[in-house]
Amino acid sequence: MTITVSIALYHNDPLEVQEAVCSCLSSSLVKRIYLIDNSANNNFRSFAEDERIEYHHYPENIGFGAAHNQAIQLCENSDYHVIVNPDIAFCGDVVEQLTSFMDQHPDVGLAMPKVLYKDRRLQRLCKLLPTPFNLFGRRFASTSRWAARLNEQYELAFFDYDQLADIPCLSGCFMFVRNTVLQELGGFDPRFFLYLEDVDLVRRIGQVSRTVFYPFASITHGYQKESYHNRKVLRLHMKSAIQYFNKWGWFFDRERKRINKDTLKKLMRKM
């Protein structure tokens, strides 16, 4: 069994990066960790002291998805590849549990564990496929009743995070992916520089296999909504949203409608 990991870096908190790297190294199943650094300097090179870590520096900042693609191209022979944010931490046998689950369910292409804030509060990262109303309404009209109602459904407000479930939109902060599927799809769409690249990839994985929320293992995630505080990042977020809907469809997306309807029906049935 060969498991590889990629972590894309861009002037991150060194302590958080160290914790993420150590978390991944704690599993003997992880054979290689690729640190793909988009920072202007190469200060994170010092993190590659362990023989299982490989460091690559791209100071021109090629983007989040493109950075991970550099690693994905290098690990075509691994069984599973884990896409990890630099503000992730975990202990115990998270990798082992997810490996065992994926081994037993060959129809699953992607699994995401339960994600918690550092104070152990739950992060509700299981969602439906987004509509333009979801993404733009929750950002610019979050206080309106119609946006709130749409957001409740989009974020699956009723969902019990203690049950295993097929979810069409999972967070990219920790993606445990069957590598044959990842290689078949070619990794991330590099047109998305930052934001929505994970939504796009999970949707493409969902076209060829199951995408599953796995509640029996948990990780912690810093999770800062930077686009709510930084105008430059907000513009990147908006650009990615436009690219996403240009690709998949704005208001007439039959596949999205079918997937969301089927997801709601299955989740309601479990309640």
ChimeraX commands (.cxc) that place a marker at each C-alpha (Angstrom):
marker #1 position 0.00,0.00,0.00 radius 0.5
marker #1 position 1.45,3.33,-1.09 radius 0.5
marker #1 position -0.03,6.64,0.07 radius 0.5
marker #1 position 1.27,10.02,-1.01 radius 0.5
marker #1 position 0.43,13.48,0.30 radius 0.5
marker #1 position 0.67,16.97,-1.18 radius 0.5
marker #1 position 0.61,20.26,0.72 radius 0.5
marker #1 position 0.53,23.56,-1.22 radius 0.5
marker #1 position 2.24,26.42,0.61 radius 0.5
marker #1 position 2.09,30.19,0.28 radius 0.5
marker #1 position 3.63,32.23,3.12 radius 0.5
marker #1 position 1.82,30.14,5.72 radius 0.5
marker #1 position 2.29,30.07,9.47 radius 0.5
marker #1 position 5.40,27.87,9.97 radius 0.5
marker #1 position 4.01,26.35,13.17 radius 0.5
marker #1 position 0.83,25.27,11.38 radius 0.5
marker #1 position 2.82,23.84,8.48 radius 0.5
marker #1 position 5.03,21.92,10.89 radius 0.5
marker #1 position 1.95,20.47,12.60 radius 0.5
marker #1 position 0.43,19.44,9.28 radius 0.5
marker #1 position 3.66,17.77,8.14 radius 0.5
marker #1 position 4.14,15.97,11.46 radius 0.5
marker #1 position 0.54,14.75,11.36 radius 0.5
marker #1 position 1.13,13.17,7.95 radius 0.5
marker #1 position 4.48,11.71,8.96 radius 0.5
marker #1 position 2.84,10.04,11.97 radius 0.5
marker #1 position 1.32,7.41,9.66 radius 0.5
marker #1 position 3.66,4.69,8.46 radius 0.5
marker #1 position 1.40,4.24,5.44 radius 0.5
marker #1 position 2.46,7.63,4.06 radius 0.5
marker #1 position 5.45,6.99,1.82 radius 0.5
marker #1 position 5.99,10.47,0.36 radius 0.5
marker #1 position 4.96,14.03,1.22 radius 0.5
marker #1 position 5.29,16.65,-1.49 radius 0.5
marker #1 position 5.66,20.23,-0.26 radius 0.5
marker #1 position 4.78,22.50,-3.19 radius 0.5
marker #1 position 5.81,26.00,-2.19 radius 0.5
marker #1 position 4.41,29.04,-4.03 radius 0.5
marker #1 position 6.03,31.51,-1.59 radius 0.5
marker #1 position 8.43,34.19,-2.85 radius 0.5
marker #1 position 11.18,32.73,-0.64 radius 0.5
marker #1 position 12.12,29.11,-0.02 radius 0.5
marker #1 position 12.10,29.20,3.78 radius 0.5
marker #1 position 9.99,26.04,3.94 radius 0.5
marker #1 position 12.81,24.02,2.39 radius 0.5
marker #1 position 14.02,23.37,5.93 radius 0.5
marker #1 position 10.88,21.31,6.54 radius 0.5
marker #1 position 12.13,18.64,4.13 radius 0.5
marker #1 position 14.55,17.02,6.56 radius 0.5
marker #1 position 12.72,13.69,6.70 radius 0.5
marker #1 position 13.58,11.34,3.82 radius 0.5
marker #1 position 9.88,10.96,3.04 radius 0.5
marker #1 position 9.50,14.69,2.25 radius 0.5
marker #1 position 10.17,16.18,-1.18 radius 0.5
marker #1 position 10.28,19.97,-1.56 radius 0.5
marker #1 position 9.47,21.91,-4.76 radius 0.5
marker #1 position 9.62,25.70,-5.02 radius 0.5
marker #1 position 7.51,27.70,-7.53 radius 0.5
marker #1 position 8.00,31.37,-6.50 radius 0.5
marker #1 position 5.89,32.66,-9.42 radius 0.5
marker #1 position 2.85,31.33,-7.50 radius 0.5
marker #1 position 1.21,28.95,-9.94 radius 0.5
marker #1 position -1.99,28.67,-7.90 radius 0.5
marker #1 position -3.46,26.17,-5.44 radius 0.5
marker #1 position -4.73,23.54,-7.87 radius 0.5
marker #1 position -1.76,23.80,-10.22 radius 0.5
marker #1 position 0.59,23.42,-7.23 radius 0.5
marker #1 position -1.08,20.18,-6.18 radius 0.5
marker #1 position -1.01,18.99,-9.79 radius 0.5
marker #1 position 2.80,19.14,-9.68 radius 0.5
marker #1 position 2.70,16.50,-6.96 radius 0.5
marker #1 position -0.12,14.50,-8.54 radius 0.5
marker #1 position 1.98,14.07,-11.69 radius 0.5
marker #1 position 4.82,12.63,-9.59 radius 0.5
marker #1 position 2.78,10.00,-7.72 radius 0.5
marker #1 position 1.01,8.16,-10.51 radius 0.5
marker #1 position 1.87,4.77,-8.98 radius 0.5
marker #1 position 0.51,5.38,-5.46 radius 0.5
marker #1 position -2.73,3.75,-4.32 radius 0.5
marker #1 position -4.16,6.82,-2.61 radius 0.5
marker #1 position -3.24,10.49,-2.69 radius 0.5
marker #1 position -4.15,12.91,0.09 radius 0.5
marker #1 position -4.60,16.61,-0.62 radius 0.5
marker #1 position -3.90,18.43,2.64 radius 0.5
marker #1 position -4.19,22.10,3.61 radius 0.5
marker #1 position -1.22,23.54,5.55 radius 0.5
marker #1 position -3.51,24.39,8.52 radius 0.5
marker #1 position -4.63,20.79,9.05 radius 0.5
marker #1 position -3.67,18.66,12.05 radius 0.5
marker #1 position -4.66,15.22,13.25 radius 0.5
marker #1 position -3.52,12.41,15.49 radius 0.5
marker #1 position -4.31,8.76,15.80 radius 0.5
marker #1 position -5.05,6.48,12.88 radius 0.5
marker #1 position -6.94,8.83,10.54 radius 0.5
marker #1 position -4.98,7.70,7.47 radius 0.5
marker #1 position -5.31,4.05,8.45 radius 0.5
marker #1 position -9.09,4.33,8.94 radius 0.5
marker #1 position -9.64,6.04,5.61 radius 0.5
marker #1 position -7.39,3.53,3.84 radius 0.5
marker #1 position -9.33,0.62,5.31 radius 0.5
marker #1 position -12.66,2.21,4.33 radius 0.5
marker #1 position -11.53,2.88,0.76 radius 0.5
marker #1 position -10.08,-0.64,0.44 radius 0.5
marker #1 position -13.44,-2.09,1.43 radius 0.5
marker #1 position -15.41,0.20,-0.90 radius 0.5
marker #1 position -13.76,0.25,-4.36 radius 0.5
marker #1 position -16.65,2.32,-5.74 radius 0.5
marker #1 position -15.60,5.29,-3.56 radius 0.5
marker #1 position -13.25,7.73,-5.26 radius 0.5
marker #1 position -13.00,10.34,-2.51 radius 0.5
marker #1 position -13.53,10.39,1.24 radius 0.5
marker #1 position -13.46,13.34,3.63 radius 0.5
marker #1 position -13.32,12.84,7.42 radius 0.5
marker #1 position -15.12,14.93,10.01 radius 0.5
marker #1 position -13.50,18.37,10.20 radius 0.5
marker #1 position -13.33,20.36,13.43 radius 0.5
marker #1 position -12.19,23.83,14.41 radius 0.5
marker #1 position -9.23,23.92,16.75 radius 0.5
marker #1 position -11.62,24.42,19.67 radius 0.5
marker #1 position -13.28,21.12,18.60 radius 0.5
marker #1 position -16.44,22.73,17.19 radius 0.5
marker #1 position -17.80,21.07,14.06 radius 0.5
marker #1 position -17.15,22.58,10.64 radius 0.5
marker #1 position -20.17,21.98,8.42 radius 0.5
marker #1 position -18.36,21.30,5.16 radius 0.5
marker #1 position -20.82,18.89,3.53 radius 0.5
marker #1 position -22.81,20.76,0.89 radius 0.5
marker #1 position -24.90,20.43,-2.23 radius 0.5
marker #1 position -23.53,21.52,-5.57 radius 0.5
marker #1 position -23.70,25.33,-5.51 radius 0.5
marker #1 position -25.97,27.54,-7.60 radius 0.5
marker #1 position -25.12,31.18,-8.38 radius 0.5
marker #1 position -27.70,32.19,-5.75 radius 0.5
marker #1 position -25.85,30.14,-3.13 radius 0.5
marker #1 position -22.40,31.59,-3.74 radius 0.5
marker #1 position -23.29,35.19,-4.48 radius 0.5
marker #1 position -26.31,35.39,-2.18 radius 0.5
marker #1 position -24.50,34.15,0.92 radius 0.5
marker #1 position -21.65,36.58,0.26 radius 0.5
marker #1 position -23.56,39.75,-0.60 radius 0.5
marker #1 position -27.09,39.21,0.77 radius 0.5
marker #1 position -26.48,37.01,3.80 radius 0.5
marker #1 position -28.97,38.95,5.95 radius 0.5
marker #1 position -31.92,38.45,3.57 radius 0.5
marker #1 position -34.49,35.73,4.30 radius 0.5
marker #1 position -34.35,34.19,0.84 radius 0.5
marker #1 position -30.56,33.85,1.01 radius 0.5
marker #1 position -30.80,32.33,4.48 radius 0.5
marker #1 position -33.33,29.72,3.30 radius 0.5
marker #1 position -31.22,28.83,0.28 radius 0.5
marker #1 position -28.14,28.63,2.45 radius 0.5
marker #1 position -29.77,26.24,4.91 radius 0.5
marker #1 position -30.50,23.79,2.13 radius 0.5
marker #1 position -27.15,24.30,0.36 radius 0.5
marker #1 position -25.22,23.71,3.59 radius 0.5
marker #1 position -27.46,20.77,4.58 radius 0.5
marker #1 position -28.37,22.36,7.90 radius 0.5
marker #1 position -30.39,19.28,8.89 radius 0.5
marker #1 position -27.58,16.80,8.22 radius 0.5
marker #1 position -26.32,14.66,11.10 radius 0.5
marker #1 position -22.52,14.59,10.92 radius 0.5
marker #1 position -22.42,11.27,12.74 radius 0.5
marker #1 position -23.57,9.26,9.73 radius 0.5
marker #1 position -21.78,8.06,6.64 radius 0.5
marker #1 position -23.20,9.71,3.53 radius 0.5
marker #1 position -22.63,10.33,-0.16 radius 0.5
marker #1 position -22.14,14.09,-0.51 radius 0.5
marker #1 position -21.64,15.86,-3.88 radius 0.5
marker #1 position -19.62,18.81,-2.56 radius 0.5
marker #1 position -16.88,18.22,0.01 radius 0.5
marker #1 position -14.15,20.55,1.24 radius 0.5
marker #1 position -10.70,20.52,-0.33 radius 0.5
marker #1 position -8.98,20.99,3.04 radius 0.5
marker #1 position -8.44,17.22,3.32 radius 0.5
marker #1 position -9.24,15.03,0.33 radius 0.5
marker #1 position -8.42,11.33,0.53 radius 0.5
marker #1 position -8.56,10.29,-3.13 radius 0.5
marker #1 position -8.24,6.99,-4.96 radius 0.5
marker #1 position -5.24,7.72,-7.14 radius 0.5
marker #1 position -6.45,5.85,-10.23 radius 0.5
marker #1 position -9.44,8.20,-10.28 radius 0.5
marker #1 position -7.27,11.26,-9.67 radius 0.5
marker #1 position -4.90,10.31,-12.48 radius 0.5
marker #1 position -7.78,9.56,-14.84 radius 0.5
marker #1 position -9.18,13.05,-14.27 radius 0.5
marker #1 position -5.78,14.77,-14.45 radius 0.5
marker #1 position -6.06,16.38,-11.02 radius 0.5
marker #1 position -7.31,19.92,-10.55 radius 0.5
marker #1 position -8.46,22.16,-13.38 radius 0.5
marker #1 position -5.59,24.73,-13.42 radius 0.5
marker #1 position -7.93,27.47,-14.67 radius 0.5
marker #1 position -9.02,27.93,-11.06 radius 0.5
marker #1 position -6.18,29.87,-9.45 radius 0.5
marker #1 position -7.75,29.96,-5.98 radius 0.5
marker #1 position -11.22,28.87,-4.74 radius 0.5
marker #1 position -13.77,26.54,-6.36 radius 0.5
marker #1 position -11.01,24.23,-7.62 radius 0.5
marker #1 position -12.05,21.72,-4.97 radius 0.5
marker #1 position -15.77,22.02,-5.81 radius 0.5
marker #1 position -14.92,21.40,-9.47 radius 0.5
marker #1 position -12.67,18.39,-8.71 radius 0.5
marker #1 position -15.14,16.76,-6.32 radius 0.5
marker #1 position -17.88,17.15,-8.91 radius 0.5
marker #1 position -15.72,15.51,-11.58 radius 0.5
marker #1 position -14.82,12.68,-9.21 radius 0.5
marker #1 position -18.53,12.25,-8.51 radius 0.5
marker #1 position -19.14,11.62,-12.20 radius 0.5
marker #1 position -17.04,8.44,-12.11 radius 0.5
marker #1 position -17.27,7.26,-8.48 radius 0.5
marker #1 position -18.79,7.97,-5.08 radius 0.5
marker #1 position -17.73,10.98,-2.96 radius 0.5
marker #1 position -18.27,10.16,0.70 radius 0.5
marker #1 position -18.29,11.90,4.08 radius 0.5
marker #1 position -16.64,9.56,6.59 radius 0.5
marker #1 position -17.57,10.56,10.17 radius 0.5
marker #1 position -15.55,7.99,12.12 radius 0.5
marker #1 position -12.24,9.86,11.89 radius 0.5
marker #1 position -11.66,13.56,12.56 radius 0.5
marker #1 position -9.09,16.26,11.83 radius 0.5
marker #1 position -8.74,19.91,12.86 radius 0.5
marker #1 position -8.66,22.78,10.38 radius 0.5
marker #1 position -7.81,26.44,10.92 radius 0.5
marker #1 position -10.35,27.60,8.29 radius 0.5
marker #1 position -10.12,31.35,7.81 radius 0.5
marker #1 position -12.62,32.96,5.43 radius 0.5
marker #1 position -9.98,35.22,3.95 radius 0.5
marker #1 position -12.20,36.48,1.12 radius 0.5
marker #1 position -14.42,38.10,3.77 radius 0.5
marker #1 position -11.53,40.27,4.96 radius 0.5
marker #1 position -9.25,40.76,1.95 radius 0.5
marker #1 position -10.48,42.58,-1.19 radius 0.5
marker #1 position -7.82,41.02,-3.43 radius 0.5
marker #1 position -8.76,37.52,-2.30 radius 0.5
marker #1 position -12.45,38.38,-2.69 radius 0.5
marker #1 position -11.81,39.29,-6.34 radius 0.5
marker #1 position -10.08,35.93,-6.84 radius 0.5
marker #1 position -13.05,34.20,-5.25 radius 0.5
marker #1 position -15.51,35.99,-7.53 radius 0.5
marker #1 position -13.38,35.25,-10.59 radius 0.5
marker #1 position -13.30,31.54,-9.73 radius 0.5
marker #1 position -17.07,31.51,-9.16 radius 0.5
marker #1 position -17.63,33.01,-12.61 radius 0.5
marker #1 position -15.24,30.47,-14.15 radius 0.5
marker #1 position -17.01,27.65,-12.34 radius 0.5
marker #1 position -20.49,28.59,-13.57 radius 0.5
marker #1 position -19.20,29.30,-17.06 radius 0.5
marker #1 position -17.90,25.72,-17.07 radius 0.5
marker #1 position -20.84,23.90,-15.49 radius 0.5
marker #1 position -23.80,26.16,-16.20 radius 0.5
marker #1 position -25.33,29.11,-14.42 radius 0.5
marker #1 position -29.08,28.67,-14.00 radius 0.5
marker #1 position -29.69,25.73,-16.34 radius 0.5
marker #1 position -27.62,22.84,-15.02 radius 0.5
marker #1 position -29.67,19.64,-15.24 radius 0.5
marker #1 position -26.95,17.48,-13.73 radius 0.5
marker #1 position -26.66,19.75,-10.68 radius 0.5
marker #1 position -30.43,19.74,-10.23 radius 0.5
marker #1 position -30.60,15.94,-10.43 radius 0.5
marker #1 position -27.63,15.37,-8.09 radius 0.5
marker #1 position -28.88,17.81,-5.46 radius 0.5
marker #1 position -32.40,16.39,-5.59 radius 0.5
marker #1 position -31.14,12.80,-5.22 radius 0.5
marker #1 position -28.82,13.80,-2.37 radius 0.5
marker #1 position -31.60,15.50,-0.42 radius 0.5
marker #1 position -33.91,12.53,-0.94 radius 0.5
marker #1 position -31.32,10.03,0.31 radius 0.5
marker #1 position -30.36,12.12,3.34 radius 0.5
marker #1 position -33.98,12.73,4.30 radius 0.5
marker #1 position -34.62,9.01,4.10 radius 0.5
marker #1 position -31.89,8.40,6.69 radius 0.5
marker #1 position -33.39,10.81,9.22 radius 0.5
marker link #1:1,2 radius 0.2
marker link #1:2,3 radius 0.2
marker link #1:3,4 radius 0.2
marker link #1:4,5 radius 0.2
marker link #1:5,6 radius 0.2
marker link #1:6,7 radius 0.2
marker link #1:7,8 radius 0.2
marker link #1:8,9 radius 0.2
marker link #1:9,10 radius 0.2
marker link #1:10,11 radius 0.2
marker link #1:11,12 radius 0.2
marker link #1:12,13 radius 0.2
marker link #1:13,14 radius 0.2
marker link #1:14,15 radius 0.2
marker link #1:15,16 radius 0.2
marker link #1:16,17 radius 0.2
marker link #1:17,18 radius 0.2
marker link #1:18,19 radius 0.2
marker link #1:19,20 radius 0.2
marker link #1:20,21 radius 0.2
marker link #1:21,22 radius 0.2
marker link #1:22,23 radius 0.2
marker link #1:23,24 radius 0.2
marker link #1:24,25 radius 0.2
marker link #1:25,26 radius 0.2
marker link #1:26,27 radius 0.2
marker link #1:27,28 radius 0.2
marker link #1:28,29 radius 0.2
marker link #1:29,30 radius 0.2
marker link #1:30,31 radius 0.2
marker link #1:31,32 radius 0.2
marker link #1:32,33 radius 0.2
marker link #1:33,34 radius 0.2
marker link #1:34,35 radius 0.2
marker link #1:35,36 radius 0.2
marker link #1:36,37 radius 0.2
marker link #1:37,38 radius 0.2
marker link #1:38,39 radius 0.2
marker link #1:39,40 radius 0.2
marker link #1:40,41 radius 0.2
marker link #1:41,42 radius 0.2
marker link #1:42,43 radius 0.2
marker link #1:43,44 radius 0.2
marker link #1:44,45 radius 0.2
marker link #1:45,46 radius 0.2
marker link #1:46,47 radius 0.2
marker link #1:47,48 radius 0.2
marker link #1:48,49 radius 0.2
marker link #1:49,50 radius 0.2
marker link #1:50,51 radius 0.2
marker link #1:51,52 radius 0.2
marker link #1:52,53 radius 0.2
marker link #1:53,54 radius 0.2
marker link #1:54,55 radius 0.2
marker link #1:55,56 radius 0.2
marker link #1:56,57 radius 0.2
marker link #1:57,58 radius 0.2
marker link #1:58,59 radius 0.2
marker link #1:59,60 radius 0.2
marker link #1:60,61 radius 0.2
marker link #1:61,62 radius 0.2
marker link #1:62,63 radius 0.2
marker link #1:63,64 radius 0.2
marker link #1:64,65 radius 0.2
marker link #1:65,66 radius 0.2
marker link #1:66,67 radius 0.2
marker link #1:67,68 radius 0.2
marker link #1:68,69 radius 0.2
marker link #1:69,70 radius 0.2
marker link #1:70,71 radius 0.2
marker link #1:71,72 radius 0.2
marker link #1:72,73 radius 0.2
marker link #1:73,74 radius 0.2
marker link #1:74,75 radius 0.2
marker link #1:75,76 radius 0.2
marker link #1:76,77 radius 0.2
marker link #1:77,78 radius 0.2
marker link #1:78,79 radius 0.2
marker link #1:79,80 radius 0.2
marker link #1:80,81 radius 0.2
marker link #1:81,82 radius 0.2
marker link #1:82,83 radius 0.2
marker link #1:83,84 radius 0.2
marker link #1:84,85 radius 0.2
marker link #1:85,86 radius 0.2
marker link #1:86,87 radius 0.2
marker link #1:87,88 radius 0.2
marker link #1:88,89 radius 0.2
marker link #1:89,90 radius 0.2
marker link #1:90,91 radius 0.2
marker link #1:91,92 radius 0.2
marker link #1:92,93 radius 0.2
marker link #1:93,94 radius 0.2
marker link #1:94,95 radius 0.2
marker link #1:95,96 radius 0.2
marker link #1:96,97 radius 0.2
marker link #1:97,98 radius 0.2
marker link #1:98,99 radius 0.2
marker link #1:99,100 radius 0.2
marker link #1:100,101 radius 0.2
marker link #1:101,102 radius 0.2
marker link #1:102,103 radius 0.2
marker link #1:103,104 radius 0.2
marker link #1:104,105 radius 0.2
marker link #1:105,106 radius 0.2
marker link #1:106,107 radius 0.2
marker link #1:107,108 radius 0.2
marker link #1:108,109 radius 0.2
marker link #1:109,110 radius 0.2
marker link #1:110,111 radius 0.2
marker link #1:111,112 radius 0.2
marker link #1:112,113 radius 0.2
marker link #1:113,114 radius 0.2
marker link #1:114,115 radius 0.2
marker link #1:115,116 radius 0.2
marker link #1:116,117 radius 0.2
marker link #1:117,118 radius 0.2
marker link #1:118,119 radius 0.2
marker link #1:119,120 radius 0.2
marker link #1:120,121 radius 0.2
marker link #1:121,122 radius 0.2
marker link #1:122,123 radius 0.2
marker link #1:123,124 radius 0.2
marker link #1:124,125 radius 0.2
marker link #1:125,126 radius 0.2
marker link #1:126,127 radius 0.2
marker link #1:127,128 radius 0.2
marker link #1:128,129 radius 0.2
marker link #1:129,130 radius 0.2
marker link #1:130,131 radius 0.2
marker link #1:131,132 radius 0.2
marker link #1:132,133 radius 0.2
marker link #1:133,134 radius 0.2
marker link #1:134,135 radius 0.2
marker link #1:135,136 radius 0.2
marker link #1:136,137 radius 0.2
marker link #1:137,138 radius 0.2
marker link #1:138,139 radius 0.2
marker link #1:139,140 radius 0.2
marker link #1:140,141 radius 0.2
marker link #1:141,142 radius 0.2
marker link #1:142,143 radius 0.2
marker link #1:143,144 radius 0.2
marker link #1:144,145 radius 0.2
marker link #1:145,146 radius 0.2
marker link #1:146,147 radius 0.2
marker link #1:147,148 radius 0.2
marker link #1:148,149 radius 0.2
marker link #1:149,150 radius 0.2
marker link #1:150,151 radius 0.2
marker link #1:151,152 radius 0.2
marker link #1:152,153 radius 0.2
marker link #1:153,154 radius 0.2
marker link #1:154,155 radius 0.2
marker link #1:155,156 radius 0.2
marker link #1:156,157 radius 0.2
marker link #1:157,158 radius 0.2
marker link #1:158,159 radius 0.2
marker link #1:159,160 radius 0.2
marker link #1:160,161 radius 0.2
marker link #1:161,162 radius 0.2
marker link #1:162,163 radius 0.2
marker link #1:163,164 radius 0.2
marker link #1:164,165 radius 0.2
marker link #1:165,166 radius 0.2
marker link #1:166,167 radius 0.2
marker link #1:167,168 radius 0.2
marker link #1:168,169 radius 0.2
marker link #1:169,170 radius 0.2
marker link #1:170,171 radius 0.2
marker link #1:171,172 radius 0.2
marker link #1:172,173 radius 0.2
marker link #1:173,174 radius 0.2
marker link #1:174,175 radius 0.2
marker link #1:175,176 radius 0.2
marker link #1:176,177 radius 0.2
marker link #1:177,178 radius 0.2
marker link #1:178,179 radius 0.2
marker link #1:179,180 radius 0.2
marker link #1:180,181 radius 0.2
marker link #1:181,182 radius 0.2
marker link #1:182,183 radius 0.2
marker link #1:183,184 radius 0.2
marker link #1:184,185 radius 0.2
marker link #1:185,186 radius 0.2
marker link #1:186,187 radius 0.2
marker link #1:187,188 radius 0.2
marker link #1:188,189 radius 0.2
marker link #1:189,190 radius 0.2
marker link #1:190,191 radius 0.2
marker link #1:191,192 radius 0.2
marker link #1:192,193 radius 0.2
marker link #1:193,194 radius 0.2
marker link #1:194,195 radius 0.2
marker link #1:195,196 radius 0.2
marker link #1:196,197 radius 0.2
marker link #1:197,198 radius 0.2
marker link #1:198,199 radius 0.2
marker link #1:199,200 radius 0.2
marker link #1:200,201 radius 0.2
marker link #1:201,202 radius 0.2
marker link #1:202,203 radius 0.2
marker link #1:203,204 radius 0.2
marker link #1:204,205 radius 0.2
marker link #1:205,206 radius 0.2
marker link #1:206,207 radius 0.2
marker link #1:207,208 radius 0.2
marker link #1:208,209 radius 0.2
marker link #1:209,210 radius 0.2
marker link #1:210,211 radius 0.2
marker link #1:211,212 radius 0.2
marker link #1:212,213 radius 0.2
marker link #1:213,214 radius 0.2
marker link #1:214,215 radius 0.2
marker link #1:215,216 radius 0.2
marker link #1:216,217 radius 0.2
marker link #1:217,218 radius 0.2
marker link #1:218,219 radius 0.2
marker link #1:219,220 radius 0.2
marker link #1:220,221 radius 0.2
marker link #1:221,222 radius 0.2
marker link #1:222,223 radius 0.2
marker link #1:223,224 radius 0.2
marker link #1:224,225 radius 0.2
marker link #1:225,226 radius 0.2
marker link #1:226,227 radius 0.2
marker link #1:227,228 radius 0.2
marker link #1:228,229 radius 0.2
marker link #1:229,230 radius 0.2
marker link #1:230,231 radius 0.2
marker link #1:231,232 radius 0.2
marker link #1:232,233 radius 0.2
marker link #1:233,234 radius 0.2
marker link #1:234,235 radius 0.2
marker link #1:235,236 radius 0.2
marker link #1:236,237 radius 0.2
marker link #1:237,238 radius 0.2
marker link #1:238,239 radius 0.2
marker link #1:239,240 radius 0.2
marker link #1:240,241 radius 0.2
marker link #1:241,242 radius 0.2
marker link #1:242,243 radius 0.2
marker link #1:243,244 radius 0.2
marker link #1:244,245 radius 0.2
marker link #1:245,246 radius 0.2
marker link #1:246,247 radius 0.2
marker link #1:247,248 radius 0.2
marker link #1:248,249 radius 0.2
marker link #1:249,250 radius 0.2
marker link #1:250,251 radius 0.2
marker link #1:251,252 radius 0.2
marker link #1:252,253 radius 0.2
marker link #1:253,254 radius 0.2
marker link #1:254,255 radius 0.2
marker link #1:255,256 radius 0.2
marker link #1:256,257 radius 0.2
marker link #1:257,258 radius 0.2
marker link #1:258,259 radius 0.2
marker link #1:259,260 radius 0.2
marker link #1:260,261 radius 0.2
marker link #1:261,262 radius 0.2
marker link #1:262,263 radius 0.2
marker link #1:263,264 radius 0.2
marker link #1:264,265 radius 0.2
marker link #1:265,266 radius 0.2
marker link #1:266,267 radius 0.2
marker link #1:267,268 radius 0.2
marker link #1:268,269 radius 0.2
marker link #1:269,270 radius 0.2
marker link #1:270,271 radius 0.2
view
